[in-house]
């Protein structure tokens, strides 16, 4: 079985001192390579008295592998390790985000207008016309990223404080890719009622709520009740962000394999939050035959799901042929495998039983259900959740542009039509003549992604009548139509 290649996520910087004599650099780089490390950069720090100090930036496979590489360098004769640093931890020092003022406060007049006494007039304007909050505050471009830390990445239930780096990262991506201000809010509770109560209480200050890393099945109830009770969009990204990007990849994959959604047999391994959402969006897109699997096997009407409402829904809306066999049996003649369950779940032999031109999305992170190196020849298209392989299914392709579009038109909710519009917008970034087996999903760094998604989502919000206002176009009046006597809302 293959394993992960060295990557930047586990990179280290080894500062080594050694005699400045011919051959020493080659001996060190050979030691790095022999240990399986990837030296991505070598920088001179200083030279003096016949000694050389260099920083070796080395990509590793894991924390343990990084330690092995460091030991290999230290074992080279006459080499002394000065320091070993971790660029990932250095990036997080002091956190990844900060609040910055949009307006300077340099004079008494600035203070009087920005704060007391002038701010009181603005408060009363909002009191008299509550809709003015969208224009006179940051609500219209601000999202709350809310988590209880119960289902973080591949780490599980690590709690609120430990989840904060992820939420800060989410806020960073909101701003960098979508121009949306987002605030990480981690909750020291995993009680459903308390989470719902807290989010409802803070909602007036935000234009949208992004729920993050909340475990299933609680996440379903939390999202549904908040959507019902709030007049701003509530979006559980682990569910719907994943679903949107999966659909975007599937749209382009189907272009290549020349198959129609309604003709597919899709096998889904893992029917938690993201698996259920992916299934729902594929059904909305026209896929008819989906069979989901959990640890007990295929979800069918023959099983008892106790109080798990979502699994009951799943069984009632999928598996039209009432299949009850194993995952290995279910993969036979399947067109698409979607893995959202765990590493090493399926074998090359099992995938080989799928159809020709099979599509495999193995999205478990960091280790997929099957490594790309292990897929058999019948697999035409392979996608993972990793950055070091082609076709990365990355939620960052969705949520920044989606919320930018939602906030632009002040949408009340994010409906299925808007999600499908977002998926089609992501897929459309790649021209049809450029779509290939290794290029069905665009880069997160392609600026057109967020722009296309924002425009498509905003337009669909208007078409489905969940927008509070129309999209602003060139020449439209902006939101500065406020005077001491008049309040004008767009």
N, C-alpha and C positions, 0 to 999 in steps of 0.2 A: 504493500500500500504506500501511496505517496504521502508526503507530509508538506507542511507549509514551507515556502521558500523564505530566506531571510528578508525581513521587511523593516521599514522605517519605524513602525510602531514599537519595535523592540531594539531600536538603535542605541548604541552607547558611544561615548567619546572617551577613548583611552589616551591619556597624556603620558608619553613614554620618553625617558631620557636614556641615551646610549652614546657610545663613542662615535664621533663623526668620521668614520672610516669607510672605505669602499665595501659594498656588499651588505652592510648592516640593514639598510632599508629593505633590500630584497629578502633578507632572512625573516624580517618581521612580517612583511606582507605575505610571504609563503606560509608562515605560522598561522596567520589569520585565515588564509584560504584552506589550509589543511584542516583547520578546526571547523570549517563550514561557514565561516563568516564572510561577509561581503563588504570590503573596504570601499565606501562610497566617496570618501574625501580624506586627503592627507595634507595637513597644514603645518608649516614651520612656526613654532612659538618663539624659539630663541636658539642662538648658537654662541658658545663661549668656551674658551680653554679646551678646545678639541672635543667638546660635548655638543650633542644635538638634542633639542627637545621638540617633539612633534605631537600634534593631536591627530589621532586616527579615529575617524568617524566610521563605525562599523555597524552594518545591519545584521541583526541576529534573528533567530526563530522564536525565542522565548527568553524569559529572564534567566533561566538556568543555562541556556545556550550562550547568552552573553557572558555569563561567569566563566564558562568553559573557554570561550575565545580569549577572555582576559588572562586566564591562567596560561594559555598557550603562548601569548605574547610575553608574559612574565618569565616563561621558561626559556626564552631565547637568551643565550649567554650574553652577559654584560648589559642587559636591558633592565632598567628600573622603572616600575610603574609609579608615577607621581600621583595621579588621580584617575578616577573613573566616574564620569558623570552621565546622567540620563537626560537627553534632550527633551523627552516627553514630560518629565517631571519639571524641568526648568521652564518649559512653556506654561505650566500651570501655577508657578509661583505667584502668590498674590491674587490668584484668580485670573480669568480670561476676559472679563468685561468690566466696564465702569460706566457711571453716569456722567454725562457732559452737559453743560448748560448750552442752550441755543441762543440765549440773549446775554450780553455782558451787563454787569452791574458795577459801574465805575463811579457813579455820582449819586448824590442824594435824589436827584430826579429819577434816575434808573430805579433806585430802591422804592421810591414812592409809587411808581407805576407797576413794578414787578411784584411788590409785596404791599405792605400797608402804607398808606390807606387805600391806594388805587385798586388793589385786588378785590376789595369788598364790593366794588361796583360790578366787577365781573362775576363774582359769586351770586349776586342778586339777579344778574341777567340770566344765569343758568337756573336759579330758583324760579324765576318767572316763566322761563321757557326751557324745560328740561332737555329738549333736543339740542340746545346750544352747547351742551357739554362736548359734543362731537367736534365742534369747531374751536371752542375757546380753551380746550385742554388737550393733552396728549392722547386722550382716549382713542381717537380715530386712527392712530398709527401704533397702538400698543397692544401686545399680547401677553397673557400670563402663561408661563410654562409650569404646570403644576404636577408634582409627583409625590407619592408616598414612599418611594424607594423599594417597592415590593417586588418588582420584576425588571431589574436593571440589566440592559444589554444581555450578555450571556452569563451575568453574575448572580442573578436571582434576587432574593430578598436581603438586601444589604442595608436597608434603612435610609432615612431622610438625609442625614449629613453626608453619608458616603455617596449618595446619588447626586449631590450638588455639582460635582465637576461635569457630569453629563448634561445637567440642565443649563449650566453656564455655557457649555459647548453648543447646545441647542439655540440659546439666545444669541450667541456669536454668529451662527449660521443664518439665523433670521435676519440679522442686520447686514451681514456681508453679502448675502445672495439676494435678499428681497427688500432691503431697505426698511425692514420692520423692526421697531423697538420691542424687545421682549425681556421679561423679568423672570428669573428662576424663583419659584416658590415651592420649597420642599416642606412637607407636612409631617410632624411627629405624631402621626396617627394613621392607622390602617383600618379604621372603622368606617364603613360605607356611609352611614348617616352623618358622621362628623365631617367627612371629606365633602360631601354634598353641601352641608351647611356652611362650611368655610368658603368654598368656591362661590356660592351664591352671595355670601356677605362681601366678598372682595370684587365681585363682578362689575359694579358701577365704575371702577377705575380703568376698565379694559375694553377694547373693541373686540376681543376674541379670547377664547380659552383653549390652550393646547394641553391636553392631558397626556402624560408621558410615564411610561414604565410603571403602570398600575396593573397588578396581576388579574388574570381571569379566574373565575367569572365575574368578580366584583366590578371590573372595568366596564362591563356591558351595562349593568344597572346604573352605575355612576354617570356614564355618558348619557344614557337615555333619559334619565330624570333631569339632568342639568339641561339637556336640549329642550325638554318640555317646559322647564321653569324659567329659563333665561331667554332674553330677546337678542342675544349675541351668539355668534357661532361657537359651538363646542365641538372639538375635533380631537379624537384619540389617535395620535399619530402612529402608534404601534399597530393599530388596526388599519386605518384608512390611508395613511401615508404609504405604508408597505403595499397595500392593495392597488393604489393608483400607479405606483412605479412598476409593479408586477404586470398590470394590464398594459402599460406602455410598452414594456418589453415583449409581451405576448403579441401585441398588435404588429410590431415589426417582425417578430419571428414568423407569424402567419403569412406575412408578405413573402418570406423566403421559401417556406415549405408549401406554399400554395394550398393552404387548408382554410376552411371556414369555421368560425366559432361553433356553429350548430352541429358540425360533424365531428367534433373532438371528443375523445375520452380523456378526461383529466383526473389524475390521482393526486390527492393532497395528503401529505403526511404531516400531521400536527394540526389540530383543529382548535387551537386556543384563540386568542384575540386576533392575531394577524391572519391565521388560517381561515377563520370564519369570515373576516372582512374580505379577504381575497376571493373566497368562494362567492360571496354576495355580489361583488363587482363583476366577476366573470359571468354569473347568472344574468345580471343586468345587461351585460354586453352581448348575450345571446348563446353562451355555452349551455348545453342541455344535459350533458352526461358528466357529472362530477362525483367521484367517490372519495370520501374522507376517511382517514384512519387515525385513531388514537392508540394508546398502549394496549387497549383491549381488542383492537381489530377494526374492521370496517364499521362505520356508523350506518345503521339500518334501522328500520322500524321494528325489527325483531328484538332489539335490545332495550333494557330498562335503564334510563338515565337518571333516576332518582329525581332530585330537585334541580338538575342542571337544565334550565330552560333553553339555553343556547344550543346544547347538543340535541335536545328534542327538536328544535327548529331545524337544525342541520339535517337530521335524519329524515325529517318530513319534506325537505325541499331539495334533496340530492339523491343520488343512488337510485335512478329510475328502474334499474334492473334488479334491485334488492339483493345485491351481491353481499355475501357474508364471509368470504374467505380471508386469507392473510394478505398482508401488503405485497409479498412476493407474487402471490397469485393475481392480485389486483393489477399489478404492473403489466401483465401480459396483454399485448396489443394496445397498450395505452399510448396516446399521442404526446401527452404532456405529463411530466412529473414535477410537482411543486413541493419542495421540502422545507418545512418550517418547524422541524422537530428536534434534531440533534445530530451530532457528528457520527459518521460511519454507519448510518442507518440502513443504507442499501448497498448491494454489491454490484460489481460489474456484470456478473451473470444475470442478476435480476433486471438491470437496466437493458441488457441485450434482448430481453423478451419483449421490449416495447416495439413499436412500429419503426419502419425506416423513416428517416428524417425526424427522429424523436427530438423533443424539446425538454431539456432538463434544467430546472431552476432549483439549485441546491443552496438554500439561503441561510442555513444555520451558521452562526458566527461564534467564535472565529473559525471553527472547523466545520466544513460543510458535510452534508449527508453522504456525498461522494466527491472525491477530489477530481478536478478536471483531467488530471493525468490518468485517471482510472476508468473514464467512461469509454464504452466500446464504440465501434465504428458506426453503428446505426444512429448515434446521437449527432444530429446536425448542428444543434445550437445548445450551448452550455452557458449558464449564468450563475453567479454566486453573489454573496454579500461582501466579498473581499475587494480591497483596493488593488491588490497585486495580480488580479486576473481580469481579462476582458469581461464586459457586460456586468458591471457591478450594479446590483439593485440597491440603490441608496435613497433613503427617504428625503435626503437633502435636495433631490430633484423635484420634490413635490411641495413641501410645506412652506418654504419662503415665498414662492410665487403664488401659491394658493391663497395664503393669508394676505399678501399684497393686493390681490384682486378682490378678495372679500372685503378688506378694509376700504378699498377705493370706493366701492358702492355701498358701504355700510350694510352688508348683508345680515339678515337675521339668523341665517342658518347656512350649513353646507349640505346640500342635498345630493342625491345620487347622480343627477344630471351634471352637477358641477364637478363631481369626482371623475366621471367619465370624460368630461371636457378637458380636465387637467391631464388625464392619461393620454388622450389623443394629441394634446398640445405638446407633451413631452416627446411622444413618438414622432411627431411631425418635424421636430428639429433636425432629424436626419432625413435628407432627401431620399426619395424612394430608390434612386439609382446609386445611392451610397450605402444603403443598408447591406450588411454582410454578416456572416456567421459570428464574427468577433466584434460587430458594431451594430447592435440592436438598441442600445441604450446610450444616450448622449452623455457627455462629461458634465459633472456638476459645476465645472468651471466655465462652461459655455454660457455666456450672458443671455443668449436667446432663450434658454430654458425658462428662467424665472419670468422673463418678459412675456413669452408666449403663454405660460400658464396663467399669469395674472390677467392678461387680456381675455383669454378663453373663459376663465372662471367668472370674471366680472360680467362679461357678456351673457353667460348662461344664468347668472344670478338675476339679471334683468329679465331675460326671457321667461324664467320660471317665477318671476314676481316675488323674489325674496330680498330684493335690493331696496334700500331706503332712498337711494338717489341714483341718477344716471351717471355713467362714466364721464369724467371730465375730458374734454377734448381741447385742442389748440384754439385759443380765442375765447373759451368759456370764462365767465367770471370765477374768481377764486373765493376763498373763504375769508377775505379781509373786509367784507361789506358790513362792518360794524362801526357805528359812530356813537357819540354820547346819547343820541336820541333814537337811533334805529337799529334793529336787529334783523338781519337778513340771513336766512338759511338756504343753502343750495339744495 
